[in-house]
Amino acid sequence: MRLLARRRLGRTGLDVSELGLGAMDTPHSPEAVETVLAALDAGIDFIDTARDYEGSEHLLGDVIRRRGKDFILGSKTFSHTASGAQYDADRSLRVLGIEVIDLYQLHDISTEAAWDAVMAPGGALEGLQAARYRGLVGHIGISSHNLEILARAITSGEFATVMLEYSAFFPDTAPLIDLAARNDVGVIVMRPLGGSGRTSTIRGMVSAGAAGPLTPENLLRYVLSDPGVSVAIPGARYPSRIAANVATAAAYTPLTVDDRRILEEAAARLY
């Protein structure tokens, strides 16, 4: 089994493992610490969290106190104001027990009102820019579920990364991934396996022998087959999920165009 491949995270200049960890749900597991440690020990070195993910920053702070910070960390603010964004960044630093957060993102900017608020004078972008000036934040990113806003963010020149949904269930962001590559913006893919509800359904189908091509392994291969993706961040609550994802990422071959179409058609039939 080969090691996890590494990809450039856009203009941040950071090289990250192409498989990361989305740590939103990890704290809600009796094996939360073990899950994060398993990810790090397996070579995953990008972890995504957020100020409002219950217990997530506390969990990662616990891990950091145990072994030091030997991974790249992204967090997020839900605030739309400059003061709120700076408060969140300061609070994240205290909870995590570190001096600098590698990447801080504006979270779920998916409406015109939200975009206007964060981009306006006194908006959250201004607050994160101040935090970056103070040396508290390395790079600024944004997450969104709105295709038009994502395109605007990518071409604005203000963001080093974008976080977007991309999978066989949601292939509509593929052109935005290409746009990001042309603008040297890193792409962080959330829900690469379709989201927790879909993934649970698929695992049940796999157990029943009825999944066909629609398996977690193939769904992860689908995302990693796009060279414009910087890092995919499936969530995990247990070390066994980490092991399965790492095994796939460390051994996969890219899907062909026909394979991708077959997977998209299977996904469309399921949802």
Residue pairs with C-beta under 8 A, 6 or more apart in sequence:
1 247
1 250
1 251
2 250
2 251
3 43
3 250
4 17
4 18
4 19
4 42
4 43
4 44
4 246
4 249
4 250
5 17
5 18
5 249
6 15
6 16
6 17
6 18
7 15
7 16
7 18
7 229
7 230
7 231
8 14
8 15
8 186
8 230
9 15
9 16
9 46
9 72
9 103
9 160
9 161
9 186
9 188
9 230
9 231
10 160
10 161
10 180
10 184
10 185
10 186
10 187
10 230
11 160
11 184
11 185
11 186
12 102
12 103
12 138
12 139
12 160
12 161
12 186
14 72
14 102
14 139
14 186
16 45
16 46
16 72
16 230
16 231
17 43
17 44
17 45
17 46
17 231
18 224
18 229
18 230
18 231
18 232
18 249
19 44
19 220
19 224
19 231
19 232
19 234
19 245
19 246
19 249
20 44
20 45
20 46
20 47
20 48
20 188
20 231
20 232
20 233
21 36
21 39
21 44
21 46
21 47
21 48
21 233
21 234
21 235
21 236
21 242
22 48
22 190
22 233
22 234
22 235
22 236
23 36
23 47
23 48
23 49
23 53
23 56
23 59
23 60
23 235
24 48
24 49
24 50
24 53
24 56
24 235
25 196
25 235
25 236
25 237
26 32
26 35
26 36
26 56
26 59
26 235
26 236
26 237
27 53
27 54
27 55
27 56
27 58
27 59
28 54
28 55
28 237
29 35
29 237
29 238
31 237
31 238
31 239
32 55
32 59
32 237
33 59
33 62
33 63
33 66
34 239
35 236
35 237
35 238
35 239
35 241
35 242
36 47
36 59
36 60
36 63
37 63
37 66
37 67
38 239
38 242
38 243
39 47
39 236
39 242
39 246
40 63
40 67
40 70
40 71
42 242
42 243
42 246
43 246
44 71
44 242
44 246
45 70
45 71
45 72
46 71
46 72
46 73
46 74
46 231
46 233
47 60
47 71
47 72
47 73
47 74
48 74
48 75
48 76
48 163
48 188
48 190
48 233
49 56
49 57
49 60
49 73
49 74
49 75
49 76
50 56
50 57
50 75
50 76
50 77
50 78
50 105
50 107
51 57
51 75
51 76
51 77
51 78
51 88
51 91
51 92
51 107
52 76
52 78
52 107
57 75
57 92
57 95
57 96
58 95
60 73
60 96
61 95
61 96
61 97
64 96
64 97
64 98
65 97
69 98
72 102
72 103
73 96
73 98
73 101
73 102
73 103
74 101
74 102
74 103
74 104
74 105
74 141
74 161
74 188
75 92
75 96
75 101
75 103
75 104
75 105
76 104
76 105
76 106
76 107
76 143
77 84
77 85
77 88
77 89
77 104
77 105
77 106
77 107
77 124
77 128
78 88
78 107
78 108
79 85
79 87
79 88
79 124
79 127
80 114
80 117
80 118
80 123
80 124
81 117
81 122
81 123
81 124
81 127
82 122
82 123
82 124
82 126
82 127
82 130
83 127
84 124
84 127
85 106
85 124
85 125
85 126
85 127
85 128
85 131
86 127
86 128
86 130
86 131
89 101
89 104
89 127
89 128
89 131
89 136
89 137
90 131
90 136
92 101
92 104
93 99
93 100
93 101
93 136
99 136
100 135
100 136
100 137
100 138
101 136
101 137
101 138
102 138
102 139
103 137
103 138
103 139
103 140
103 141
103 160
103 161
104 128
104 131
104 137
104 139
104 140
104 141
105 140
105 141
105 142
105 143
105 161
105 163
106 118
106 124
106 125
106 128
106 140
106 141
106 142
106 143
107 143
108 114
108 143
108 144
108 145
109 115
109 118
109 142
109 143
109 144
109 146
109 149
109 153
110 144
110 145
110 146
110 149
111 146
111 149
112 149
115 149
115 152
117 123
117 124
118 124
118 125
119 125
119 158
125 140
125 158
128 137
128 140
129 140
131 137
132 138
132 139
132 140
139 160
139 161
140 158
140 159
140 160
141 159
141 160
141 161
141 162
141 163
141 186
141 188
142 153
142 159
142 161
142 162
142 163
143 162
143 163
143 164
143 188
143 190
144 150
144 153
144 162
144 163
144 164
145 164
145 165
147 172
147 173
147 176
150 162
150 164
150 173
150 176
151 176
151 179
153 159
153 162
154 162
154 176
154 179
154 180
154 183
154 185
155 179
155 183
159 185
160 185
160 186
161 185
161 186
161 187
161 188
161 230
162 176
162 180
162 185
162 186
162 187
162 188
163 188
163 189
163 190
164 173
164 176
164 177
164 187
164 188
164 189
164 190
165 173
165 189
165 190
165 191
166 173
166 174
166 177
166 187
166 189
166 191
166 192
166 223
166 226
166 229
167 189
167 191
167 192
167 193
167 194
167 219
167 222
167 223
167 267
168 194
168 214
168 218
168 219
168 222
168 260
168 263
168 264
168 266
168 267
169 191
169 194
169 195
169 198
169 267
169 268
169 270
169 271
170 191
170 194
171 264
174 226
177 187
177 226
177 228
177 229
178 228
180 186
180 187
180 228
181 187
181 227
181 228
186 230
186 231
187 228
187 229
187 230
187 231
188 230
188 231
188 233
189 223
189 229
189 231
189 232
189 233
190 233
192 219
192 220
192 222
192 223
192 232
192 233
192 234
193 199
193 202
193 216
193 219
193 220
193 234
194 202
194 219
194 267
194 271
196 235
198 270
198 271
199 216
201 270
202 211
202 214
202 215
202 216
202 219
202 270
203 216
205 211
205 214
206 215
206 216
212 266
213 259
213 262
213 263
213 266
214 263
214 266
214 267
214 270
216 244
216 245
216 248
217 244
217 248
217 252
218 255
218 259
218 263
219 263
220 232
220 234
220 245
220 248
220 249
220 252
221 248
221 252
221 253
221 254
221 255
222 255
222 260
222 263
223 229
223 232
224 232
224 249
224 252
224 254
225 252
225 254
225 255
225 260
234 241
234 245
236 242
236 245
255 263
